Amino acid sequence: MNALVDRFAGPAREALPRLTEAERAVVERELDALGHADRTGPLFDRLRGVAAEVPERLYADSAEVLLRMHEIAGSGNLQSNLSSLPLVRACFALGLVDGSGRGGPAELVVGRGHIAPAFYAEHYVRGALPFAPLTTLHQGGLTGVVHRDLGFRNTMRYSLGVGVAQAVSLAWELTRRGMDRKVVCLAGDGELHEGVTFEALRFAHDMGLTNLVLVVDANAKGIEPLAKPVNTDYLAAYLGRLLEADGRDEWAVQTALEALLALPGPSVLVCRTRKGAHSYKPAGGAPRSPAGPSFASTTGHLLAGHQARTGREMAVFTPDLAARFGLPGQVPYTNTGLAETLTVGMTLSLPEETLKVVATDAMYYMDSLSMLTEATTSVRNLLVLAGRSWGAWGGAHNATNLLGQLLHTRVYEPVTAAEFGACLDRLGRDPATAHVLSMVDAPFEAPARDCAADIDGAVWLTPPDGGGADAAVVTFGYAGVLVAEANQELGLPHLHCAAFTPRLVPADLAVLRGCRRLLSVEYNGARGGFGEGLRARYLLPVEVHGVRRDIAQQVHRRQLPLHGMAPEMLRERLALLLESREVERAPAHA
């Protein structure tokens, strides 16, 4: 097995039509080199070997390389990468980014993890990376977030603030071992809003760590502009010596950082930079999906409609993710910055009758499970919107399951506006129960039928003939949309549920219990999930088809096949279900 070919060749070949003639010629030669590259040793070293075999450089400016990477990918955080590019170049110039494993003058931890493409671009112009991998950004090859396999000291998966904690952990370990070596942490002013960064800097100060150098990209912007600039007094209080530099001038950054590395004690370098629009949009605008906007992005409109219909007072809090949920221009909201735990905490002392809405990515609630437990046991009229992107930034496959384990909580994954409205109406009738809504950040056609009439029940998207069935499929939320597409020509009886723990009526249970083969499908963690719940609560002989691995950092269309959720894969699974009539040893899991 050639890991280089497996990881990069397919996505790079798919990108060929989007390349210039010169780029295609170089990539074809690099793909040939990939095929016979050394199959041993670290991945980054093997990529370095391919770059040496095909040394031609198409571009000499890493800013231009970054632009081409995003043009080819069609998405990403170009402006965040350009904001930090002078800082990245300074790190290269000072030998902090070695890539060979020999070590530079200090350890570098990249806390601003989503600027990995800036490092790839600089590696490319310096001859350490071939061009072919750059064409695979977010497509299954290069990740948009730092990873040890790709030339970084640290790997990041979920929370941006984890980088500062990683740097403090390393600084503490080096100190404990008596090693006189500094740790440089490249962070952003937005991620300094994360609670873990406050804890990490306080710990570094209280432990007397003298080997931490924090470099801050201070562009005064997350997804939205920050409420206030980074508090330099706060940083100086914990780290002592503080310098400021023009972050748009790589020489100014290099000079200041070099000085801090030479001086004893901890320090912080604040680099004033500038950032444009957060998300990259291709020239002329991104092509609109035939299915319309992402379902999650309709949340603001749906909340506004609910407020107009009911007249309820509403307080909405989001940690810099208003755009994902379509809140601007629809409902008033408070941006808490990247303060995940505080976002939930802001609901704790509001009037009982106020509808309290918190909106962030499902995986980020894992940062604040203790605060959520506090809220779900003490706050009435609490609506928890859990965004499900499962795209280029990855995710936690079991986040929905964990949220469902909290006391006084019910979880739903609506796939129509009517189901969303039914969830809010149910919260109005049962304000003591926190309602968690998994909001899928993908466009799709709404099913013809839904569970709006009974949000805790189920509805047959494909009813059984004559009231009975030999085989059937039961789905949770978004999986129902995927299965409905796969089932169009097969006609397998298909029961759709919006509730994570549905309350099935006797008539539906009778049909399911009469099946020889019964499959559950959820685009969600299978362990402790929807299907296993059906088996445990109703003693149904369910074969569970769900997600059994963590969420990769790839775009949505590439994500589905990784988990057996692409419609063509589901079609094969359903067809096998119809073909088999063996009941004695039906598998427990698909």
C-alpha positions in Angstrom: 0.0 0.0 0.0 1.3 3.5 -0.9 -0.1 5.9 1.6 0.9 8.9 -0.6 -1.1 7.6 -3.5 -4.0 6.5 -1.4 -4.3 9.9 0.3 -3.5 12.4 -2.5 -3.7 10.9 -6.0 -7.5 10.5 -6.2 -8.3 14.0 -5.0 -5.5 15.5 -7.1 -6.8 13.9 -10.2 -10.3 15.1 -9.5 -8.9 18.6 -9.3 -7.2 18.5 -12.7 -10.0 20.2 -14.6 -9.8 23.2 -12.2 -6.1 23.6 -12.8 -4.2 25.8 -15.4 -2.4 24.0 -18.2 1.0 24.6 -16.4 -0.4 23.3 -13.1 -1.8 20.2 -14.7 1.6 19.3 -16.4 3.4 19.6 -13.1 0.8 17.7 -11.1 0.8 14.8 -13.6 4.6 14.5 -13.2 4.2 14.7 -9.4 1.5 12.0 -9.4 3.9 9.8 -11.3 6.5 10.4 -8.7 4.0 9.7 -6.0 3.5 6.2 -7.5 7.0 5.1 -6.9 7.9 7.2 -3.9 9.5 5.7 -0.8 6.8 3.9 1.2 8.5 4.2 4.5 9.2 7.0 6.9 7.1 10.1 8.0 4.5 11.3 5.5 5.9 14.8 5.3 9.4 13.5 4.5 8.0 11.5 1.7 6.2 14.5 0.3 9.5 16.4 0.6 11.1 13.7 -1.5 8.5 14.1 -4.3 9.1 17.9 -4.3 12.8 17.2 -4.7 12.1 14.9 -7.7 9.9 17.4 -9.4 11.6 20.7 -8.3 9.8 23.1 -10.7 8.0 25.8 -8.7 4.9 27.3 -10.4 4.7 30.2 -7.9 7.3 32.1 -5.9 4.8 34.0 -3.6 3.1 32.0 -0.9 0.1 34.5 -0.9 -0.5 33.6 -4.6 -0.2 29.9 -3.7 -2.8 30.4 -0.9 -5.2 32.0 -3.3 -4.8 29.2 -5.9 -5.4 26.6 -3.1 -8.7 28.2 -2.2 -9.7 28.8 -5.8 -9.2 25.1 -6.5 -10.9 24.0 -3.3 -13.8 26.5 -3.7 -13.9 27.1 0.0 -11.9 27.8 3.1 -10.5 30.6 5.3 -8.3 32.5 2.8 -8.4 35.8 4.8 -7.4 34.1 8.1 -4.4 32.6 6.4 -3.4 35.9 4.7 -3.8 37.7 8.0 -1.2 35.3 9.6 1.0 34.9 6.6 3.7 37.5 7.7 3.8 35.7 11.0 4.2 32.4 9.4 7.0 33.7 7.1 8.8 35.1 10.2 8.6 31.7 11.9 10.2 30.1 8.8 12.9 32.8 8.6 13.8 32.1 12.3 14.0 28.4 11.8 11.0 27.6 13.9 9.4 25.6 11.1 12.0 23.0 10.3 9.9 20.1 9.0 12.9 17.7 9.1 12.6 16.7 12.7 16.0 18.2 13.6 14.5 21.0 15.7 14.9 24.7 15.4 15.8 27.4 18.0 12.5 26.8 19.9 9.4 24.6 19.8 6.5 26.0 17.7 2.9 25.2 18.6 0.3 26.5 16.1 -2.7 27.4 18.2 -4.4 29.2 15.4 -4.9 25.8 13.9 -7.0 26.7 10.8 -4.0 28.6 9.2 -2.4 25.3 8.3 -2.7 26.2 4.5 -0.4 29.2 5.1 2.3 26.8 6.2 1.7 24.5 3.3 2.0 27.5 0.9 5.3 28.6 2.4 6.6 25.1 2.4 5.8 24.9 -1.3 7.6 28.1 -2.3 10.6 26.9 -0.3 10.7 23.6 -2.2 9.5 21.3 0.6 6.1 20.4 -0.8 4.9 19.4 -4.3 2.0 21.2 -5.8 -0.3 18.1 -6.1 -1.2 17.9 -2.4 -2.1 21.6 -2.4 -4.9 20.8 -4.9 -6.5 18.4 -2.4 -7.2 20.9 0.4 -10.4 19.9 2.2 -10.9 17.1 -0.3 -9.4 14.2 1.6 -5.7 15.1 1.1 -4.4 18.1 3.0 -6.4 19.1 6.0 -7.2 22.7 6.8 -6.1 22.2 10.4 -2.6 21.5 11.7 -1.6 17.9 12.0 1.7 16.2 13.1 1.8 14.2 9.9 2.0 17.4 7.8 5.0 19.1 9.4 3.5 20.5 12.6 4.6 20.0 16.2 0.9 19.6 17.3 -2.4 18.3 16.0 -5.7 20.0 16.5 -9.1 18.4 16.2 -11.9 20.5 17.6 -11.4 23.6 19.9 -9.2 26.4 18.7 -8.2 27.2 22.2 -6.6 23.9 22.7 -3.4 25.2 21.0 -2.6 27.5 24.0 -3.1 24.6 26.3 -0.8 22.4 24.2 1.9 25.1 24.3 1.6 25.5 28.1 1.7 21.7 28.5 4.9 21.5 26.5 6.5 24.5 28.3 5.7 22.9 31.6 7.2 19.5 30.5 10.4 21.1 29.2 10.7 23.0 32.5 10.1 19.9 34.6 12.9 18.1 32.7 15.3 21.0 33.2 15.5 21.8 29.5 16.3 25.4 28.7 14.2 25.6 25.6 11.4 28.0 24.7 7.9 27.3 23.3 6.4 29.7 20.8 2.6 29.6 20.5 1.1 31.2 17.4 -2.4 32.2 18.4 -5.2 34.5 17.4 -7.1 37.1 19.3 -10.4 35.3 18.7 -9.2 32.1 20.2 -8.1 33.9 23.3 -11.8 34.2 24.1 -11.9 30.4 24.7 -12.1 29.6 28.4 -9.2 27.1 28.3 -6.8 29.9 27.2 -7.5 31.9 30.3 -6.9 28.8 32.4 -3.7 27.9 30.5 -2.2 31.4 30.9 -3.1 31.6 34.5 -1.5 28.2 35.1 1.7 29.3 33.2 1.9 32.4 35.4 1.3 30.6 38.7 3.7 27.8 37.9 6.4 30.4 37.1 7.0 29.1 33.5 9.7 31.3 32.0 9.9 29.6 28.6 6.5 30.6 26.9 6.4 33.1 24.1 2.8 33.9 22.9 2.5 35.4 19.5 -0.9 36.9 18.8 -2.4 37.6 15.4 -4.5 40.6 16.5 -6.8 41.3 13.5 -9.8 42.2 15.8 -12.0 39.8 13.9 -13.3 36.3 14.3 -16.1 35.4 11.9 -17.6 38.8 13.0 -15.6 41.8 14.3 -14.6 41.4 18.0 -16.4 43.6 20.5 -13.1 45.0 21.7 -9.4 44.7 20.7 -7.3 42.1 22.6 -6.6 43.2 26.1 -2.9 43.7 26.2 -2.9 44.6 29.9 -4.4 41.2 30.7 -1.7 39.4 28.6 1.1 41.5 30.2 -0.2 40.7 33.6 0.3 37.0 33.1 3.3 36.9 30.7 5.2 40.0 31.7 7.2 41.5 28.8 4.9 42.6 25.9 5.9 43.9 22.5 3.7 45.1 19.7 4.6 44.9 16.0 3.0 45.7 12.6 1.8 42.2 11.8 1.6 43.1 8.1 5.3 43.5 8.0 7.1 40.1 8.2 10.4 41.8 8.9 9.0 43.7 11.9 7.5 40.5 13.2 10.7 38.6 12.7 12.8 41.3 14.4 10.5 41.5 17.4 10.2 37.7 17.8 13.9 37.1 17.5 14.5 39.7 20.3 12.0 38.0 22.6 13.5 34.5 22.0 16.9 35.9 23.0 15.6 37.5 26.2 15.0 35.6 29.4 11.5 35.0 30.8 8.0 34.6 29.3 6.7 37.2 26.9 4.0 38.1 24.4 4.2 39.6 20.9 1.0 41.2 19.7 1.0 41.6 15.9 -1.6 44.0 14.5 -2.9 42.5 11.3 -5.9 42.9 9.1 -8.5 40.3 8.0 -11.2 40.4 5.3 -14.3 38.3 5.0 -14.0 35.1 7.1 -15.1 32.5 4.5 -13.7 32.3 1.0 -16.1 32.8 -1.8 -15.1 32.1 -5.4 -15.1 35.1 -7.8 -18.7 35.7 -9.0 -20.1 33.9 -6.0 -20.3 30.2 -5.1 -22.6 28.2 -7.3 -26.0 27.9 -5.5 -27.0 24.3 -4.6 -30.1 23.1 -6.4 -31.4 22.1 -3.0 -31.1 25.7 -1.8 -29.4 27.0 1.4 -28.0 24.9 4.2 -30.9 23.9 6.5 -29.0 25.2 9.6 -28.7 28.7 7.9 -32.6 29.0 7.9 -32.6 28.9 11.7 -32.8 32.7 12.0 -35.8 32.9 9.7 -37.5 30.1 11.5 -36.9 31.7 14.9 -38.2 35.1 13.6 -41.4 33.3 12.4 -41.9 31.7 15.7 -41.5 34.9 17.6 -43.9 36.7 15.2 -46.5 33.9 15.7 -46.2 33.6 19.5 -45.0 37.0 20.6 -42.5 35.4 23.0 -39.6 37.2 24.5 -36.4 35.6 23.1 -32.7 35.9 24.1 -30.2 34.4 21.6 -26.6 33.7 22.3 -23.9 32.4 19.9 -20.1 32.1 20.1 -19.3 33.8 16.8 -21.5 31.5 14.7 -24.4 33.8 13.9 -23.8 33.4 10.1 -24.0 29.6 10.2 -27.4 29.8 11.8 -28.6 32.7 9.6 -29.3 35.0 12.6 -28.2 38.4 11.2 -31.1 40.5 10.0 -33.6 37.9 11.4 -33.5 38.0 15.2 -31.5 40.1 17.7 -28.6 38.0 19.2 -25.6 38.4 21.4 -22.2 37.3 20.1 -20.2 36.0 23.1 -17.0 35.5 21.1 -15.5 32.0 21.2 -16.7 31.7 24.8 -18.4 28.3 24.5 -19.1 27.7 28.2 -20.2 31.3 28.9 -22.7 31.0 25.9 -24.6 28.4 27.9 -23.9 30.2 31.2 -25.7 33.4 29.9 -29.0 31.6 30.2 -28.8 30.8 33.9 -30.3 33.9 35.4 -32.8 35.1 32.8 -36.6 35.2 33.5 -38.3 31.9 33.4 -40.7 32.8 30.6 -38.0 34.0 28.2 -37.1 31.6 25.4 -33.4 31.1 25.8 -31.6 30.1 22.6 -27.9 29.0 22.5 -26.4 28.3 19.0 -23.1 26.7 18.3 -21.5 23.7 16.7 -22.6 20.4 18.3 -19.0 19.4 19.0 -18.3 22.7 20.9 -20.9 21.8 23.5 -18.5 19.1 24.5 -16.4 22.0 25.9 -19.2 22.9 28.2 -21.0 19.7 29.3 -20.8 20.7 33.0 -22.4 24.1 32.3 -25.0 22.4 30.1 -25.8 20.0 33.0 -26.3 23.1 35.2 -28.6 24.7 32.6 -30.7 21.6 31.8 -31.4 21.0 35.5 -32.2 24.6 36.4 -33.2 26.7 33.3 -36.7 26.7 31.8 -37.5 27.3 28.2 -34.0 26.4 27.0 -33.4 25.7 23.3 -30.0 24.3 22.4 -29.2 24.6 18.7 -26.4 22.1 17.9 -25.0 22.8 14.4 -23.9 19.8 12.4 -21.4 20.8 9.7 -19.4 17.6 9.6 -17.3 19.2 6.8 -13.8 20.5 6.4 -13.3 21.2 10.1 -14.4 17.7 11.2 -16.6 17.0 14.2 -17.4 14.7 17.1 -19.5 11.8 15.9 -21.1 11.2 19.3 -22.0 14.8 20.3 -25.7 14.2 19.8 -25.6 11.0 21.9 -23.8 12.8 24.7 -26.3 15.7 24.7 -29.1 13.1 24.8 -27.6 11.7 28.0 -28.0 15.0 30.0 -30.8 15.2 32.5 -34.1 16.8 31.5 -33.2 16.9 27.8 -34.8 15.7 24.6 -32.9 15.7 21.3 -34.4 16.2 17.8 -33.0 16.5 14.3 -35.6 18.4 12.3 -35.4 18.3 8.5 -38.3 20.6 7.7 -39.4 24.0 8.8 -42.6 22.4 10.2 -40.6 20.0 12.3 -38.5 22.8 13.6 -41.7 24.7 14.6 -43.1 21.6 16.2 -40.0 21.4 18.4 -40.4 24.9 19.6 -44.1 24.4 20.2 -43.3 21.3 22.3 -40.8 23.3 24.3 -43.6 25.8 25.0 -45.7 22.9 26.4 -42.8 21.4 28.4 -40.5 24.3 29.4 -38.8 22.2 32.2 -37.2 20.0 29.5 -34.2 21.4 27.5 -34.8 20.8 23.8 -31.7 20.1 21.8 -32.1 20.6 18.0 -29.4 19.1 15.8 -29.2 21.5 12.9 -27.7 20.0 9.7 -25.4 22.4 7.9 -26.0 21.0 4.5 -28.6 21.8 1.7 -31.1 19.1 0.9 -34.7 18.6 -0.4 -37.2 18.3 2.4 -39.1 15.1 2.5 -42.7 15.0 1.3 -43.9 14.0 4.8 -42.6 14.9 8.2 -43.2 14.4 12.0 -44.6 17.9 12.6 -48.0 16.5 13.7 -46.3 14.4 16.4 -42.7 15.4 16.8 -42.1 12.6 19.3 -43.5 10.0 17.0 -42.8 8.8 13.5 -44.1 9.0 9.9 -43.9 6.5 7.0 -42.1 8.2 4.1 -42.7 4.9 2.2 -45.7 3.1 3.8 -45.8 -0.7 4.0 -48.2 -2.5 1.6 -51.2 -3.9 3.3 -50.2 -2.8 6.7 -47.3 -5.3 7.0 -43.7 -5.7 5.8 -41.1 -8.4 5.4 -38.3 -5.8 5.8 -38.2 -2.1 6.7 -35.9 0.8 7.5 -36.2 3.3 10.4 -34.2 6.5 10.2 -33.3 9.5 12.5 -33.4 13.0 11.2 -31.1 13.8 8.2 -30.5 10.1 7.5 -34.2 9.9 6.5 -33.4 12.4 3.7 -30.5 10.3 2.5 -32.4 7.0 2.7 -35.4 8.5 1.0 -33.2 9.3 -2.0 -31.6 5.8 -2.0 -35.0 4.1 -1.6 -36.8 5.8 -4.5 -36.8 2.8 -6.8 -36.7 0.1 -4.2 -39.8 1.0 -2.3 -38.7 -0.5 1.1 -41.1 0.6 3.9 -39.4 3.6 5.5 -40.3 5.1 8.9 -38.8 8.5 9.6 -38.3 9.9 13.1 -37.2 13.4 14.1 -36.8 12.5 17.8 -33.6 10.8 19.0 -35.7 8.8 21.4 -39.1 8.4 19.5 -42.3 7.3 21.2 -43.6 4.8 18.6 -47.3 4.0 18.5 -48.6 0.4 18.8 -49.5 0.2 15.1 -46.0 1.2 13.9 -44.4 -1.2 16.5 -46.6 -4.0 15.2 -45.2 -3.5 11.6 -41.6 -3.3 12.8 -41.9 -6.4 15.0 -43.4 -8.3 12.1 -40.3 -7.7 9.9 -37.8 -10.4 9.2 -35.1 -7.8 8.7 -35.2 -4.3 10.3 -32.5 -1.7 9.6 -32.0 1.6 11.4 -29.9 4.4 9.8 -28.5 7.5 11.5 -25.9 9.9 10.3 -24.7 9.9 13.9 -22.5 7.9 16.2 -23.9 4.3 16.3 -22.7 3.5 19.8 -25.3 4.7 22.2 -27.2 6.2 19.4 -30.7 6.1 17.8 -30.6 2.5 16.6 -29.3 1.0 19.8 -31.9 3.0 21.6 -34.7 1.4 19.5 -33.3 -2.1 20.3 -33.1 -1.4 24.0 -36.4 0.3 24.5 -38.6 -1.7 22.2 -36.6 -5.0 22.0 -36.6 -4.7 18.2 -34.1 -6.9 16.2 -32.6 -3.8 14.7 -29.4 -3.9 12.6 -27.7 -0.5 13.2 -26.2 1.4 10.4 -24.5 4.5 11.8 -21.2 6.4 12.1 -18.4 4.3 13.6 -15.4 6.5 13.3 -14.6 10.1 14.1 -15.5 12.8 11.6 -12.7 13.5 9.0 -11.7 17.1 8.0 -13.2 16.8 4.5 -16.1 18.6 2.7 -19.6 17.2 3.1 -19.8 15.4 -0.2 -16.6 13.4 0.6 -17.7 12.9 4.2 -20.8 10.8 3.3 -19.0 7.9 1.6 -16.5 7.6 4.5 -19.4 6.6 6.8 -21.4 4.5 4.3 -24.0 7.3 4.0 -23.8 8.2 0.3 -27.1 7.5 -1.4 -25.6 4.9 -3.7 -24.1 3.1 -0.8 -27.3 3.2 1.1 -29.1 1.9 -2.0 -26.9 -1.2 -2.0 -27.5 -1.7 1.7 -31.3 -1.5 1.3 -31.2 -3.9 -1.7 -29.3 -6.5 0.4 -31.9 -6.1 3.1 -34.6 -6.9 0.6 -32.8 -9.9 -0.9 -32.1 -11.6 2.5 -34.9 -13.5 4.1 -32.8 -15.1 6.9 -33.9 -14.0 10.3 -32.1 -16.4 12.7 -28.8 -14.7 12.5 -29.5 -11.2 11.3 -26.4 -9.1 12.2 -26.6 -6.8 15.2 -24.8 -4.0 13.3 -24.7 -3.2 9.7 
